[in-house]
């Protein structure tokens, strides 16, 4: 692997890509941007006075050139069903660490399937960077408080809206069905039921939804039985009313500032002991931009 410390951001002109790029600039990182929209990439590169690359995700030669002197790639171009595999393989070939902001379970499965190749290449493939910074940390913490953790149930509550890319990616999540992990295996839940979680002063009914913990938290803790739940509150437009025509790029600055993420987890040990905890945090993109 190379010893460079330069970062490449692919999908830099998308909603979340812009936030990541602005943060990289504020931190004075050595980075370059890339994407397929020539006009947008050139305009951003001029504004920030940084190098750029213009190519589609299926251009292997362009990936080779863009990753030549890089240490890390951040893939912010979703839906990740269309970009993750090609970008991960490019990173494996180049010996460059890979991160993305996907919430799509198949992206997590893909990273897991490439684990042996990543070890040989001396790199990390990290899919789902963002939500799981706090999600997985809470689960790992709780797992250490019981003897032989057997069951994990997690509720995720979101308020603050979504980016266009997140909404488009949600179809890839919904198409998988209600997945759970049971006795170590990933299965479809034949009888999904909602569950009420306490988020501090408020108890909220959350609907069964696979969020990625059945893969990522299982890898971190080995807990064999995992179920996940989700509750959504939008500040204005109902999700069912959103279409490709009226879908905004993402929440406004005020909506981001008002947005919150709540994560409530409970773990049951083999002896029946139950431990619970919750995290109340600013919306993930607010953390990304300001922390």
N, C-alpha and C positions, 0 to 999 in steps of 0.2 A: 504494500500500500504506500502511496506517496506521503510525503511529510508536509504538504502544503496545508494552509489553514483557511483557504478561500471557500466561500459559500456560493452555491448556485440556487436561485429561486426560480422554479419553473411554474408558469401560470401566474406570473407576478402582477399582471394587470387585472386579474379577477378581483372580486370584492375582498376576499380574505387575503389574497396575494398582495394587494395594495397595503393592507394593515401590516403584514409580515415584512414587506419591503420597507415601509416607513420605520418600523421598529429596528430593522437591521441598520438603516441609515442613522437613526438616533443613537445607536450603540457604537457607531463608527466601525462597523464590521467591514472586512474586505470581502465584497460580494459582487456578483454579476446577476443579471436577470435574463429570463428566457421565456418564450412563448410563441404562439403561432400567429398572433395578430401583429403584423408588421408596423402599422401606423401607431398602435397603442404602445408597443414595446419601444419603438424609437422615441416617441414623445416622453415616456417615463425616463428613458436613459438620458435624454438631453436634460430633463429637469433635475435629475439627481447627479448627473455627470458621472455615470458609471458605464462599464462595458455591457454589451447585450448580445443575445443570440436569438435568431428567429428560425424556428423549425417546428414541424409537427412531431407528435410523440412517437410516430412510427419510423422516424428517420434515424437509423442506427449510426450512420456516419456523423451526423450532426451531434448526436449524443456523445460520441467519442471525442469530438473536438471540444464540445462545451465542458466536458468533465475532466479534461486532460490535467488541469492543475488544481482540481477541487478536492476538498476533504469531505464536504457534506452537500447533499442535495436535499432541498425541501420541495416536495411536489405538492403544489397547491391547486392543481388543475383537476377538477372533478367533472363529471362523475368518475370515480376511480376505477370502476369496472373497465373504463376505456383507456386509462393511463397508467395504472399502477404496475401491471406486469411488465410492460415495455420499459418503464423507468427503473424498476427494480433490476431487471436483467442488465440494463445499461450500467447501473451502479456495480453490479457483480463483476462485469467485465472490466470496469475502470478501477475497482478497489476503492469506491467512494461510499461513505455512509449514506443511508437513505432514511428520510422521514417524510410522512405525509399527514394530512389532517382528515383522513377518511373516517367516516362512521359506518362504512359498508363492511359487513362481516366477511364477505368473500375476499376482501383485501387483507384482512387479518389472517385468514386461512392461507392465502397465498404467501404472505411473509413467513408463516410458520412452516409451510412446505419447503421453503428455500433456506431453512435454517442451516442445514449441513453445508450448502454452498456458500452461505455467508461466513460461516466459521473458517472455511478454507480460504476465502478471499480476505479474511481479517476485517470484516465490516459488520455493522449492525443494520438490520432492516427494521425500522420502527414505524409501524402503521398505527394511526389513531393518536398521534401526539396531540395533546390539547386536553380533551375531556379526561383521559385516563391518567393525567398527572395527579389529579385529586381523587378520582374514582379509585384507581388501583392502590394508591397510598392508604386510603381509608380501609379498603378490604384487607390489605397486608397487615395493617395495624391491628385490626380486630381479630384476624386469624391467629395472632400470637397470644390472644387472651384466653383461648380455650384449648383443651387437650383434644387433639385429633379433630379438627373442624370437619364437619360432614355436610352441612347445608349452608348455602349462601343465598340470601335474597336481597336484591338491591332495587331501590326506587330512585329514579332520576326525574327531577322536576325542573322544567325549563320555562323561563319567562323572558321575553326580549326579542322575539322574532328570529327569522332565519335568513341566511343569504340565499340567492337564487340557486347556487350550486348545491346547497344543503337540501333544498326542496327537490331538486332534480335527482339527487342521490337517494332520497328517501324511497323512491320506487324500487331501487335495487335491494333495499332492506326489507320492504313490505313483501316483495315477491318470494322471499325465503320462508315465509310463514312464521309461526311462533316457536322459535327454537329454544330449547333448554339443554342443560347438561344433566344427565341422569346416570349415576354409577359410572362416571367417567366418559360416557358417550354422548355425543350431540344428537338429539332426537327432536322431532316435532311434537309439541305438546298437544295431545288429543283433546284435553279438557282445560283450556286456558281460563283462568279466573282472575279478576282484578284483586288488588290488595291495597289496604290502607297503610300508609307510612307516615310517621311523625317527622315533620321537618321543623323541630323546635316548638314554636307556639301554635303551629297549625298541622292538623292531620289531613292528608290528601289521598284520595283514591287514585291509584295508578293502574294503568292497563298493561297487561303482559306484552312486552316488546323486547326482542333480542337487541342488545346494545353493544355487544362485543366482549363483555365480561366472561361469557361462556368460553371464550378463547383466551383472552388476555389475562383475566384474573385466575383462570384455571392454570395457566402457565406459571403465574407468579406464586400461587399458593397450593395447587394440587387439590383443592376442594372438589370432591367428585360430583356434587349436586348443586347446580346453580340455576336460579331463575331471576329474570330481570323485568322491570316494570318502568312505565314512563307516563308522565303527565305533562301536558303542554298547555300553556296559556299565552296567547298572542295579544299584543297590545292594541291592535286595531283590526286588521283584516282577518277574517276566519280562514284557516288553512284550506277548507273546502271551496272557498271562493277564488283561490289563486289559480291563475292560468299562465301559460307562457306569455300571453299578451300583456297581462297586468302585473306580473310578478316583478317586484322591485329588485335592484341589485342586492339589497340587504337593508337591515335596520339603520335608521338614522343615528347620528351621534347621540342624541338625547335618549333614544330607545336603547342603545347599547349601554349608556350610563345607568339607566333604570333597570336593565335586565339582571336577572339573578339565575344562578344554577343551584339547585338543592340536590344533594345526594344523601340518601339514607340507606344504611346497610345493617343487616342482622345476620349473625352467624350462629349456628347451633353445633355444639361439640358432640362427640360420640356419647358422652355421659348425659346429654340433655341440657347442658348449660347453654344459655342464650345470652349473647352480648349484642348491644345495639349502639350505633352512633350515627351522627349526621354531620354533613358539611354544608354551610351556607356560604356561597361565594359569588363574586361578581360574574357576569356573563363571561364566558371563556375568552372571547375576543377582546374584552376590556382588559383582562389579565394580560393577554398577549401584548397589548399595546402599551400598557401603563406600568406594569410591575417592575 
